[in-house]
Amino acid sequence: MNEGKYTHQAAFPVTFTDKSGQIAPTYPGMSLLDYFSAFAMHAELNSSGANHHAAKALMDAAKRKGLTVEQRIAENAYRLAEAMMKEKAKYDF
């Protein structure tokens, strides 16, 4: 995985204001990369469970790379999330 500036964007940043109106440091929450990868993982789990052929293709792909199915799903999820972040960066102004 490539480390880039987009990997540290927050999905749900929260800024607190104290009683005097001073703004406290922002709590970054989950990273946007992790947020996107969770959705990608969910989609892959749903599609691989849709039929026997999809599940077998996933197992075969994992085996070819010397990975467990779980590792392959995680790898796919972050690869897709990185692609989403790179595409998103084109539209960030």
C-alpha positions as CSV (number, residue, x, y, z in Angstrom):
1,M,0.0,0.0,0.0
2,N,1.3,3.4,-0.8
3,E,1.4,6.0,2.0
4,G,0.1,9.3,0.7
5,K,-1.4,12.4,2.1
6,Y,-4.9,11.0,1.4
7,T,-4.4,8.1,3.7
8,H,-4.6,10.4,6.7
9,Q,-7.8,12.2,5.8
10,A,-10.5,11.8,8.5
11,A,-13.8,10.2,7.7
12,F,-15.6,11.8,10.6
13,P,-13.6,14.7,12.0
14,V,-15.0,16.3,15.1
15,T,-14.0,19.7,16.5
16,F,-15.0,20.5,20.0
17,T,-15.7,23.9,21.5
18,D,-15.3,24.4,25.2
19,K,-17.6,26.5,27.4
20,S,-15.6,29.7,26.7
21,G,-16.0,29.2,23.0
22,Q,-12.4,28.2,22.4
23,I,-12.0,25.6,19.7
24,A,-10.2,22.4,21.0
25,P,-8.0,20.2,18.8
26,T,-9.9,18.2,16.2
27,Y,-10.4,14.6,16.8
28,P,-9.8,12.8,13.5
29,G,-11.8,9.7,14.1
30,M,-11.6,6.9,11.6
31,S,-9.5,7.5,8.5
32,L,-11.3,7.9,5.2
33,L,-9.2,5.2,3.7
34,D,-10.4,2.8,6.5
35,Y,-13.9,3.9,5.9
36,F,-13.8,3.2,2.2
37,S,-12.0,-0.1,2.7
38,A,-14.8,-1.2,5.1
39,F,-17.4,-0.6,2.4
40,A,-15.3,-2.4,-0.2
41,M,-14.8,-5.4,2.2
42,H,-18.5,-5.5,2.8
43,A,-19.3,-5.6,-0.9
44,E,-16.7,-8.3,-1.6
45,L,-18.1,-10.4,1.3
46,N,-21.6,-10.0,-0.1
47,S,-20.6,-10.9,-3.7
48,S,-18.5,-13.8,-2.7
49,G,-21.3,-15.2,-0.7
50,A,-23.8,-14.8,-3.6
51,N,-22.9,-18.0,-5.4
52,H,-20.5,-20.9,-5.4
53,H,-18.5,-19.7,-8.4
54,A,-17.8,-16.3,-6.8
55,A,-16.7,-17.9,-3.5
56,K,-14.5,-20.4,-5.4
57,A,-12.9,-17.6,-7.5
58,L,-12.0,-15.8,-4.3
59,M,-10.5,-18.9,-2.7
60,D,-8.5,-19.7,-5.8
61,A,-7.2,-16.1,-6.0
62,A,-6.1,-16.2,-2.4
63,K,-4.4,-19.5,-2.8
64,R,-2.5,-18.3,-5.9
65,K,-1.1,-15.4,-3.9
66,G,-0.3,-17.6,-0.9
67,L,-2.9,-15.8,1.2
68,T,-5.8,-16.8,3.4
69,V,-9.2,-15.8,2.1
70,E,-9.4,-13.2,4.9
71,Q,-6.0,-11.7,3.9
72,R,-7.1,-11.6,0.2
73,I,-10.3,-9.8,1.1
74,A,-8.4,-7.2,3.2
75,E,-5.8,-6.7,0.4
76,N,-8.6,-6.2,-2.2
77,A,-10.5,-3.8,0.1
78,Y,-7.5,-1.5,0.7
79,R,-6.5,-1.6,-2.9
80,L,-10.0,-0.5,-3.9
81,A,-10.1,2.1,-1.1
82,E,-6.7,3.6,-2.3
83,A,-8.1,3.8,-5.9
84,M,-11.2,5.6,-4.5
85,M,-9.0,8.1,-2.5
86,K,-6.9,8.8,-5.6
87,E,-10.0,9.4,-7.7
88,K,-11.5,11.6,-4.9
89,A,-8.3,13.7,-4.9
90,K,-9.0,14.8,-8.4
91,Y,-12.1,16.6,-7.2
92,D,-10.8,18.0,-3.9
93,F,-10.3,21.8,-4.3
